[in-house]
Amino acid sequence: MNFHGFYKSTLLDYPKHLAATVFSGGCNMRCPFCHNASLVLRPHTQPEIPQEEILNYLRKRKNILEGVCITGGEPTIYPDLPLFISQIKEIGLKVKLDTNGTNPAVIKRLTEQNLIDYIAMDIKNSPEKYALTSGNSAIPIDNINESISLILSGKTDYEFRTTIVGELHTQADMESIGNWIRGAKAYYLQSYTDSGDVIYPGFTSPDKETLYRYKEILSAYVEFVDIRGAV
């Protein structure tokens, strides 16, 4: 795997755990509001962190850290992801995977082999607006559907989440998403913020009232809904 970012300690990325976070380069989506444009579009321009360097650090800190969050980019585009996770598990740490859900076969393998302890899947938008919001009209919506079903029916702890963008998300979209993931255990709304490294700058954050209205709508479908980050 190609890694271009490494947070050695965080309490934010893996709920209720002190974790390290690694960032893989590259992605099969081009979400226009993506805040990691360099990582997604130009990973070769970013310093690469050797995998063995990451594993050596984790071995040294295994009695302090509780887990590792693997994010991106999109980690599931790498065929050697299961091997990397296996090496982390051998150290004795929990693993959280962040994914866009485009590779359900990878999710199925990782969950069936008990290689991940927590999975966070991004729901980009309602099914009708997925191509627009993901920036890739070739993404099969069937793959997203399958990943959602695998997560909902599986035993691995999980959350769904959506970055809310003023220009891309509406109340009707929230109703549609709610029906799509009906019965889910946890769903988080995250307010868009311009990181300065956005694929297409110019989007705006939703106001506080909009976020809380969306939360109320989704609470009719999902067991636990919350707003993550500043509002």
Backbone as CSV, one residue per row, in Angstrom:
resi,resn,N_x,N_y,N_z,CA_x,CA_y,CA_z,C_x,C_y,C_z
1,MET,0.837,-1.195,0.000,0.000,0.000,0.000,0.874,1.248,0.000
2,ASN,0.339,2.325,-0.569,1.039,3.597,-0.578,0.421,4.525,0.462
3,PHE,1.220,4.913,1.441,0.738,5.795,2.497,1.407,7.153,2.393
4,HIS,0.584,8.190,2.534,1.088,9.553,2.389,0.688,10.430,3.571
5,GLY,0.265,9.823,4.641,-0.066,10.561,5.850,-0.093,9.629,7.037
6,PHE,0.332,10.131,8.201,0.410,9.278,9.386,0.263,10.146,10.629
7,TYR,-0.897,10.022,11.296,-1.086,10.658,12.602,-0.739,9.622,13.656
8,LYS,0.234,9.907,14.469,0.731,8.902,15.395,-0.149,8.726,16.626
9,SER,-1.031,9.687,16.863,-1.915,9.561,18.027,-3.113,10.487,17.865
10,THR,-4.324,9.937,18.011,-5.532,10.749,17.906,-6.657,10.116,18.712
11,LEU,-7.507,10.960,19.253,-8.713,10.499,19.935,-9.955,10.769,19.091
12,LEU,-9.772,11.305,17.891,-10.900,11.733,17.067,-11.308,10.722,16.008
13,ASP,-10.364,9.986,15.458,-10.651,9.182,14.268,-11.276,7.822,14.553
14,TYR,-11.045,7.293,15.741,-11.574,5.967,16.103,-12.369,6.144,17.387
15,PRO,-13.702,6.134,17.309,-14.532,6.422,18.483,-14.144,5.620,19.716
16,LYS,-13.910,6.334,20.812,-13.645,5.755,22.129,-12.300,5.025,22.217
17,HIS,-11.399,5.291,21.270,-10.107,4.628,21.291,-8.983,5.621,20.991
18,LEU,-7.857,5.441,21.665,-6.641,6.151,21.309,-6.015,5.403,20.141
19,ALA,-5.868,6.073,19.024,-5.469,5.378,17.802,-4.445,6.160,17.012
20,ALA,-3.773,5.456,16.126,-2.983,6.076,15.071,-3.823,6.047,13.801
21,THR,-3.578,6.986,12.896,-4.312,7.038,11.641,-3.342,7.070,10.471
22,VAL,-3.582,6.204,9.487,-2.756,6.194,8.276,-3.627,6.548,7.070
23,PHE,-3.052,7.294,6.149,-3.772,7.785,4.979,-3.190,7.159,3.715
24,SER,-3.993,6.367,3.024,-3.573,5.804,1.741,-3.828,6.828,0.636
25,GLY,-3.019,6.760,-0.419,-3.181,7.689,-1.530,-4.062,7.114,-2.618
26,GLY,-4.705,8.000,-3.363,-5.538,7.575,-4.479,-6.961,7.270,-4.076
27,CYS,-7.880,7.449,-5.023,-9.300,7.184,-4.761,-9.994,6.963,-6.092
28,ASN,-11.069,6.178,-6.073,-11.853,5.938,-7.284,-13.050,6.874,-7.390
29,MET,-13.144,7.835,-6.496,-14.150,8.892,-6.595,-13.450,10.240,-6.779
30,ARG,-14.226,11.209,-7.214,-13.724,12.569,-7.384,-14.741,13.546,-6.805
31,CYS,-15.119,13.320,-5.564,-16.108,14.186,-4.917,-15.637,15.637,-5.027
32,PRO,-16.417,16.517,-5.600,-15.943,17.886,-5.837,-15.604,18.647,-4.563
33,PHE,-16.203,18.239,-3.440,-15.958,18.907,-2.166,-14.862,18.234,-1.350
34,CYS,-14.190,17.230,-1.909,-13.167,16.474,-1.184,-12.113,17.412,-0.613
35,HIS,-11.792,17.233,0.651,-10.843,18.128,1.324,-9.405,17.619,1.264
36,ASN,-9.182,16.466,0.603,-7.831,15.912,0.449,-7.471,15.810,-1.028
37,ALA,-7.613,16.907,-1.759,-7.414,16.873,-3.202,-6.028,16.351,-3.579
38,SER,-5.007,16.789,-2.896,-3.647,16.355,-3.227,-3.494,14.855,-3.039
39,LEU,-4.083,14.330,-1.980,-3.993,12.898,-1.692,-4.741,12.073,-2.731
40,VAL,-5.853,12.602,-3.216,-6.698,11.883,-4.173,-6.193,12.032,-5.607
41,LEU,-5.867,13.252,-6.005,-5.521,13.527,-7.396,-4.036,13.387,-7.702
42,ARG,-3.195,13.717,-6.718,-1.748,13.768,-6.962,-0.971,13.075,-5.845
43,PRO,-1.307,11.836,-5.527,-0.610,11.190,-4.408,0.891,11.076,-4.619
44,HIS,1.303,10.983,-5.901,2.728,10.855,-6.209,3.523,12.101,-5.830
45,THR,2.824,13.232,-5.607,3.518,14.461,-5.218,3.674,14.572,-3.710
46,GLN,3.069,13.657,-2.969,3.119,13.691,-1.516,4.201,12.745,-0.996
47,PRO,4.888,13.122,0.069,5.906,12.218,0.627,5.296,10.869,0.974
48,GLU,5.989,9.801,0.625,5.493,8.460,0.912,6.097,7.930,2.201
49,ILE,5.251,7.327,3.022,5.692,6.775,4.302,5.786,5.261,4.156
50,PRO,6.966,4.683,4.317,7.116,3.224,4.149,6.226,2.459,5.117
51,GLN,5.615,1.417,4.604,4.713,0.603,5.426,5.428,0.026,6.641
52,GLU,6.664,-0.404,6.469,7.396,-0.999,7.584,7.687,0.031,8.672
53,GLU,7.854,1.286,8.263,8.053,2.350,9.255,6.809,2.499,10.128
54,ILE,5.648,2.412,9.514,4.387,2.495,10.259,4.254,1.310,11.203
55,LEU,4.519,0.116,10.700,4.384,-1.082,11.528,5.373,-1.087,12.682
56,ASN,6.586,-0.631,12.448,7.575,-0.570,13.527,7.129,0.382,14.625
57,TYR,6.560,1.513,14.227,6.053,2.455,15.231,4.919,1.826,16.040
58,LEU,4.015,1.137,15.357,2.886,0.511,16.046,3.366,-0.555,17.027
59,ARG,4.403,-1.285,16.664,4.950,-2.304,17.578,5.500,-1.654,18.835
60,LYS,6.160,-0.520,18.665,6.748,0.173,19.818,5.676,0.773,20.731
61,ARG,4.529,1.120,20.145,3.482,1.816,20.905,2.277,0.923,21.202
62,LYS,2.436,-0.380,21.030,1.290,-1.286,21.139,0.684,-1.310,22.533
63,ASN,1.445,-0.942,23.547,0.914,-0.943,24.912,0.262,0.387,25.284
64,ILE,0.342,1.356,24.372,-0.282,2.661,24.604,-1.471,2.866,23.666
65,LEU,-1.261,2.593,22.394,-2.341,2.711,21.426,-3.344,1.574,21.579
66,GLU,-4.589,1.845,21.172,-5.630,0.819,21.194,-6.004,0.346,19.796
67,GLY,-5.779,1.189,18.815,-6.198,0.818,17.477,-5.548,1.660,16.402
68,VAL,-5.891,1.319,15.160,-5.401,2.031,13.988,-6.581,2.322,13.075
69,CYS,-6.674,3.546,12.601,-7.681,3.925,11.611,-7.001,3.985,10.249
70,ILE,-7.546,3.241,9.292,-7.017,3.243,7.929,-7.984,4.030,7.058
71,THR,-7.504,5.143,6.514,-8.375,6.030,5.757,-7.671,6.450,4.476
72,GLY,-8.188,7.431,3.782,-7.582,7.821,2.515,-7.970,9.210,2.105
73,GLY,-8.109,9.354,0.745,-8.188,8.341,-0.275,-9.208,7.234,0.007
74,GLU,-9.007,6.144,-0.724,-9.861,4.972,-0.541,-8.994,3.731,-0.381
75,PRO,-8.878,3.213,0.853,-7.982,2.084,1.118,-8.324,0.810,0.360
76,THR,-9.611,0.582,0.035,-9.995,-0.703,-0.561,-9.573,-0.857,-2.015
77,ILE,-8.969,0.175,-2.608,-8.483,0.027,-3.982,-7.157,-0.725,-4.006
78,TYR,-6.577,-1.000,-2.843,-5.289,-1.693,-2.767,-5.488,-3.186,-2.503
79,PRO,-5.008,-4.051,-3.385,-5.162,-5.502,-3.181,-4.475,-6.012,-1.915
80,ASP,-3.434,-5.314,-1.453,-2.700,-5.793,-0.276,-3.232,-5.221,1.034
81,LEU,-4.410,-4.601,0.994,-5.010,-4.093,2.229,-5.216,-5.190,3.272
82,PRO,-5.766,-6.374,2.912,-5.947,-7.425,3.930,-4.634,-7.844,4.594
83,LEU,-3.561,-7.898,3.823,-2.267,-8.273,4.392,-1.789,-7.226,5.383
84,PHE,-1.920,-5.966,5.025,-1.504,-4.893,5.932,-2.306,-4.952,7.228
85,ILE,-3.609,-5.159,7.113,-4.439,-5.241,8.310,-4.045,-6.448,9.154
86,SER,-3.761,-7.558,8.511,-3.330,-8.752,9.249,-2.080,-8.459,10.079
87,GLN,-1.174,-7.686,9.523,0.049,-7.339,10.246,-0.251,-6.460,11.463
88,ILE,-1.224,-5.596,11.320,-1.632,-4.772,12.461,-2.287,-5.633,13.537
89,LYS,-3.147,-6.535,13.108,-3.826,-7.411,14.060,-2.831,-8.293,14.806
90,GLU,-1.760,-8.714,14.138,-0.729,-9.516,14.793,-0.040,-8.741,15.910
91,ILE,0.007,-7.425,15.779,0.583,-6.582,16.828,-0.341,-6.531,18.037
92,GLY,-1.637,-6.750,17.785,-2.599,-6.759,18.884,-3.471,-5.525,18.956
93,LEU,-3.559,-4.784,17.863,-4.343,-3.555,17.846,-5.648,-3.737,17.078
94,LYS,-6.661,-2.980,17.460,-7.923,-2.962,16.736,-7.762,-2.162,15.445
95,VAL,-8.638,-2.420,14.484,-8.557,-1.742,13.199,-9.911,-1.151,12.827
96,LYS,-9.891,0.128,12.487,-11.074,0.799,11.932,-10.788,1.136,10.469
97,LEU,-11.751,0.841,9.598,-11.610,1.127,8.175,-12.588,2.208,7.762
98,ASP,-12.068,3.244,7.101,-12.909,4.250,6.461,-13.014,3.901,4.983
99,THR,-14.227,3.870,4.443,-14.398,3.466,3.049,-15.574,4.182,2.403
100,ASN,-15.516,4.289,1.073,-16.653,4.850,0.345,-17.635,3.772,-0.116
101,GLY,-17.332,2.514,0.177,-18.288,1.444,-0.097,-18.342,0.965,-1.521
102,THR,-17.367,1.331,-2.345,-17.416,0.937,-3.755,-16.904,-0.477,-3.996
103,ASN,-16.288,-1.090,-2.994,-15.724,-2.431,-3.155,-16.307,-3.395,-2.120
104,PRO,-17.568,-3.800,-2.310,-18.221,-4.658,-1.316,-17.516,-5.996,-1.118
105,ALA,-16.865,-6.516,-2.150,-16.165,-7.795,-2.004,-15.043,-7.682,-0.977
106,VAL,-14.382,-6.536,-0.948,-13.310,-6.317,0.036,-13.907,-6.210,1.439
107,ILE,-14.998,-5.466,1.563,-15.665,-5.338,2.862,-16.100,-6.714,3.365
108,LYS,-16.656,-7.516,2.468,-17.112,-8.850,2.861,-15.947,-9.698,3.354
109,ARG,-14.848,-9.675,2.636,-13.687,-10.479,3.041,-13.155,-10.025,4.392
110,LEU,-13.020,-8.722,4.578,-12.446,-8.208,5.821,-13.332,-8.516,7.026
111,THR,-14.645,-8.411,6.832,-15.550,-8.687,7.951,-15.657,-10.178,8.243
112,GLU,-15.715,-10.988,7.195,-15.832,-12.442,7.403,-14.577,-13.025,8.051
113,GLN,-13.439,-12.420,7.786,-12.195,-12.907,8.365,-11.846,-12.192,9.674
114,ASN,-12.784,-11.380,10.167,-12.605,-10.664,11.440,-11.333,-9.816,11.449
115,LEU,-11.048,-9.184,10.317,-9.854,-8.354,10.224,-10.107,-6.913,10.635
116,ILE,-11.363,-6.487,10.656,-11.661,-5.126,11.088,-12.646,-5.148,12.250
117,ASP,-12.487,-4.181,13.131,-13.319,-4.092,14.333,-14.375,-3.000,14.221
118,TYR,-14.174,-2.083,13.280,-15.109,-0.965,13.118,-15.001,-0.490,11.673
119,ILE,-16.146,-0.198,11.076,-16.147,0.296,9.706,-16.997,1.559,9.620
120,ALA,-16.443,2.567,8.975,-17.160,3.826,8.767,-17.329,4.019,7.266
121,MET,-18.564,3.986,6.804,-18.834,4.120,5.373,-19.473,5.462,5.070
122,ASP,-18.893,6.150,4.103,-19.449,7.423,3.652,-20.651,7.180,2.748
123,ILE,-21.735,7.860,3.050,-22.893,7.918,2.156,-22.819,9.289,1.502
124,LYS,-22.480,9.333,0.238,-22.205,10.618,-0.399,-23.460,11.470,-0.565
125,ASN,-24.579,10.805,-0.885,-25.827,11.537,-1.086,-26.932,10.527,-1.329
126,SER,-28.097,10.993,-1.695,-29.182,10.091,-2.070,-28.771,9.317,-3.313
127,PRO,-29.349,8.130,-3.546,-28.968,7.339,-4.724,-29.107,8.114,-6.027
128,GLU,-30.133,8.959,-6.097,-30.399,9.696,-7.325,-29.288,10.701,-7.667
129,LYS,-28.564,11.140,-6.661,-27.541,12.173,-6.879,-26.134,11.653,-6.607
130,TYR,-25.977,10.319,-6.630,-24.675,9.752,-6.277,-23.595,10.096,-7.297
131,ALA,-23.928,10.002,-8.581,-22.938,10.294,-9.617,-22.457,11.736,-9.510
132,LEU,-23.387,12.655,-9.303,-23.046,14.075,-9.177,-22.142,14.319,-7.973
133,THR,-22.513,13.736,-6.844,-21.814,14.039,-5.596,-20.484,13.302,-5.483
134,SER,-20.396,12.126,-6.091,-19.144,11.370,-6.030,-18.174,11.773,-7.127
135,GLY,-18.643,12.523,-8.117,-17.781,12.953,-9.201,-17.376,11.833,-10.135
136,ASN,-18.098,10.704,-10.107,-17.760,9.565,-10.953,-19.041,8.853,-11.363
137,SER,-19.481,9.088,-12.585,-20.727,8.485,-13.059,-20.579,6.993,-13.321
138,ALA,-19.333,6.486,-13.303,-19.111,5.062,-13.572,-19.224,4.202,-12.312
139,ILE,-19.371,4.836,-11.151,-19.502,4.073,-9.909,-20.840,3.319,-9.932
140,PRO,-20.832,1.982,-9.863,-22.096,1.228,-9.863,-22.840,1.424,-8.534
141,ILE,-24.048,1.932,-8.603,-24.822,2.129,-7.379,-25.124,0.787,-6.721
142,ASP,-25.117,-0.295,-7.513,-25.327,-1.633,-6.942,-24.230,-1.971,-5.934
143,ASN,-23.019,-1.522,-6.186,-21.921,-1.764,-5.248,-22.165,-1.058,-3.922
144,ILE,-22.665,0.160,-4.016,-22.971,0.912,-2.792,-24.090,0.212,-2.032
145,ASN,-25.118,-0.212,-2.755,-26.225,-0.942,-2.132,-25.728,-2.201,-1.422
146,GLU,-24.847,-2.929,-2.083,-24.343,-4.174,-1.503,-23.526,-3.911,-0.238
147,SER,-22.713,-2.868,-0.278,-21.914,-2.540,0.913,-22.803,-2.160,2.086
148,ILE,-23.832,-1.371,1.818,-24.765,-0.998,2.877,-25.412,-2.238,3.474
149,SER,-25.860,-3.148,2.625,-26.513,-4.379,3.096,-25.556,-5.236,3.917
150,LEU,-24.301,-5.352,3.455,-23.314,-6.139,4.188,-23.083,-5.565,5.583
151,ILE,-22.969,-4.265,5.645,-22.702,-3.621,6.934,-23.901,-3.757,7.871
152,LEU,-25.099,-3.531,7.343,-26.304,-3.611,8.176,-26.553,-5.027,8.690
153,SER,-26.205,-6.031,7.904,-26.494,-7.417,8.292,-25.327,-8.096,8.998
154,GLY,-24.187,-7.441,9.046,-23.004,-8.062,9.622,-22.876,-7.844,11.120
155,LYS,-21.798,-8.392,11.667,-21.552,-8.307,13.103,-20.512,-7.251,13.463
156,THR,-19.877,-6.667,12.461,-18.838,-5.668,12.709,-19.475,-4.343,13.110
157,ASP,-18.948,-3.728,14.153,-19.451,-2.425,14.591,-19.243,-1.406,13.476
158,TYR,-20.144,-0.430,13.364,-20.095,0.447,12.203,-20.763,1.783,12.463
159,GLU,-20.531,2.676,11.505,-21.301,3.912,11.389,-21.394,4.277,9.919
160,PHE,-22.457,4.986,9.565,-22.548,5.653,8.273,-22.379,7.147,8.531
161,ARG,-21.954,7.875,7.495,-21.747,9.306,7.697,-21.835,10.033,6.364
162,THR,-22.224,11.293,6.428,-22.337,12.118,5.227,-21.784,13.498,5.511
163,THR,-20.934,13.971,4.625,-20.491,15.365,4.684,-21.540,16.214,3.983
164,ILE,-22.148,17.128,4.725,-23.247,17.928,4.197,-22.694,19.206,3.561
165,VAL,-23.030,19.395,2.283,-22.581,20.554,1.523,-23.808,21.374,1.133
166,GLY,-23.747,22.674,1.371,-24.904,23.527,1.131,-25.493,23.395,-0.256
167,GLU,-24.627,23.284,-1.262,-25.077,23.256,-2.656,-25.468,21.867,-3.156
168,LEU,-25.180,20.826,-2.403,-25.368,19.470,-2.904,-26.436,18.658,-2.174
169,HIS,-26.796,19.052,-0.968,-27.714,18.236,-0.169,-28.978,19.020,0.178
170,THR,-30.113,18.323,0.119,-31.402,18.937,0.416,-32.167,18.083,1.424
171,GLN,-33.274,18.612,1.880,-34.132,17.867,2.796,-34.647,16.590,2.129
172,ALA,-34.987,16.674,0.849,-35.442,15.478,0.129,-34.345,14.415,0.082
173,ASP,-33.097,14.841,-0.039,-31.988,13.883,-0.024,-31.905,13.168,1.314
174,MET,-32.140,13.889,2.397,-32.074,13.270,3.719,-33.162,12.210,3.879
175,GLU,-34.358,12.505,3.380,-35.434,11.515,3.415,-35.036,10.260,2.630
176,SER,-34.434,10.479,1.463,-34.028,9.362,0.621,-32.929,8.537,1.284
177,ILE,-31.942,9.202,1.873,-30.867,8.497,2.567,-31.422,7.719,3.753
178,GLY,-32.347,8.341,4.484,-32.946,7.666,5.625,-33.613,6.362,5.231
179,ASN,-34.380,6.405,4.142,-35.005,5.170,3.643,-33.962,4.153,3.203
180,TRP,-32.886,4.632,2.632,-31.831,3.766,2.102,-31.135,2.971,3.200
181,ILE,-30.860,3.629,4.329,-30.130,2.959,5.416,-31.055,2.681,6.606
182,ARG,-32.327,2.600,6.346,-33.322,2.395,7.407,-32.908,1.240,8.334
183,GLY,-32.993,1.494,9.639,-32.635,0.484,10.615,-31.172,0.508,11.032
184,ALA,-30.395,1.420,10.448,-28.982,1.515,10.809,-28.829,1.919,12.273
185,LYS,-27.704,1.540,12.837,-27.431,1.807,14.248,-26.926,3.221,14.488
186,ALA,-26.060,3.712,13.614,-25.439,5.020,13.852,-25.177,5.743,12.544
187,TYR,-25.478,7.032,12.536,-25.286,7.860,11.350,-24.875,9.250,11.794
188,TYR,-23.820,9.767,11.172,-23.294,11.076,11.554,-23.343,12.044,10.378
189,LEU,-23.759,13.260,10.676,-23.693,14.357,9.718,-22.445,15.171,10.024
190,GLN,-21.681,15.472,8.988,-20.480,16.276,9.141,-20.610,17.513,8.261
191,SER,-20.420,18.675,8.829,-20.549,19.910,8.065,-19.323,20.124,7.188
192,TYR,-19.550,20.424,5.922,-18.457,20.716,5.007,-17.674,21.933,5.477
193,THR,-16.358,21.826,5.404,-15.492,22.978,5.631,-14.421,22.998,4.541
194,ASP,-14.059,24.172,4.101,-13.044,24.314,3.056,-11.668,24.171,3.693
195,SER,-10.964,23.097,3.337,-9.660,22.810,3.921,-8.535,23.594,3.264
196,GLY,-8.831,24.217,2.129,-7.784,24.857,1.360,-7.168,23.927,0.332
197,ASP,-7.588,22.657,0.367,-7.082,21.658,-0.586,-8.271,20.884,-1.143
198,VAL,-9.266,21.628,-1.639,-10.519,21.048,-2.130,-10.419,20.849,-3.636
199,ILE,-11.010,19.764,-4.137,-10.956,19.495,-5.577,-11.586,20.646,-6.369
200,TYR,-12.789,21.072,-5.972,-13.431,22.216,-6.604,-13.852,23.210,-5.520
201,PRO,-13.057,24.234,-5.267,-13.407,25.222,-4.231,-14.688,25.974,-4.593
202,GLY,-15.291,26.574,-3.584,-16.463,27.412,-3.811,-17.724,26.924,-3.141
203,PHE,-17.691,25.713,-2.554,-18.851,25.208,-1.840,-18.960,25.885,-0.473
204,THR,-20.149,25.812,0.108,-20.381,26.445,1.410,-20.923,25.437,2.418
205,SER,-20.732,25.761,3.681,-21.231,24.929,4.771,-22.713,25.187,4.990
206,PRO,-23.464,24.181,5.415,-24.860,24.410,5.788,-24.921,25.171,7.101
207,ASP,-26.012,25.879,7.329,-26.133,26.571,8.613,-26.565,25.578,9.698
208,LYS,-26.460,26.024,10.927,-26.745,25.169,12.074,-28.178,24.652,12.050
209,GLU,-29.110,25.524,11.691,-30.516,25.127,11.679,-30.767,24.017,10.654
210,THR,-30.101,24.090,9.522,-30.259,23.056,8.492,-29.752,21.717,8.989
211,LEU,-28.598,21.717,9.625,-28.035,20.463,10.138,-28.964,19.818,11.157
212,TYR,-29.507,20.628,12.055,-30.397,20.060,13.071,-31.725,19.602,12.474
213,ARG,-32.175,20.266,11.416,-33.385,19.803,10.723,-33.124,18.464,10.041
214,TYR,-31.966,18.321,9.425,-31.609,17.055,8.787,-31.487,15.944,9.829
215,LYS,-30.913,16.283,10.970,-30.782,15.288,12.042,-32.155,14.791,12.479
216,GLU,-33.101,15.704,12.613,-34.450,15.317,13.031,-35.105,14.408,11.997
217,ILE,-34.926,14.726,10.714,-35.498,13.895,9.649,-34.930,12.486,9.711
218,LEU,-33.628,12.378,9.828,-32.959,11.079,9.786,-33.218,10.247,11.033
219,SER,-33.526,10.900,12.133,-33.783,10.178,13.376,-35.022,9.297,13.294
220,ALA,-35.852,9.535,12.294,-37.025,8.683,12.098,-36.649,7.342,11.476
221,TYR,-35.434,7.241,10.937,-35.005,6.033,10.236,-33.853,5.302,10.921
222,VAL,-33.034,6.049,11.660,-31.784,5.513,12.216,-31.823,5.602,13.735
223,GLU,-31.283,4.587,14.376,-31.328,4.496,15.841,-30.648,5.673,16.517
224,PHE,-29.458,6.037,16.038,-28.707,7.146,16.633,-28.169,8.046,15.542
225,VAL,-28.517,9.329,15.582,-28.045,10.308,14.613,-27.408,11.465,15.380
226,ASP,-26.254,11.911,14.918,-25.618,13.032,15.588,-24.879,13.883,14.570
227,ILE,-24.498,15.069,15.002,-23.731,15.995,14.184,-22.314,16.002,14.713
228,ARG,-21.373,15.761,13.839,-19.968,15.646,14.244,-19.209,16.899,13.809
229,GLY,-18.413,17.442,14.712,-17.624,18.608,14.377,-18.346,19.899,14.709
230,ALA,-17.703,20.998,14.390,-18.257,22.322,14.726,-19.484,22.613,13.887
231,VAL,-20.467,23.263,14.538,-21.667,23.699,13.813,-21.937,25.147,14.119
